[in-house]
Amino acid sequence: MVKRFFVNKQKEATSGLEGFYKDYRPEVDEAVLAAMLEMYGQNVRSEWGAAIVQEMAKAKDGYPALSADIFKNSTLASREK
């Protein structure tokens, strides 16, 4: 009974995703995220997290690579996940 509840909830949640992904272009969102992360890292106070974002980007060899890594590990970045 509990398993059936969760299976039904999963079906309900995923059935609404088709509309979300209809015109979704992950490559556009990935590029926008890279630009937003860079702006955040450059324009926000360090104590508000900018220093962490800068360190993460430096460790990944730049904001585009950081954005790509985030998208690679996101469950919402593709319909298949």
Order of alpha helices (4+ residues) and beta strands (2+ residues): alpha-alpha-alpha-alpha-alpha
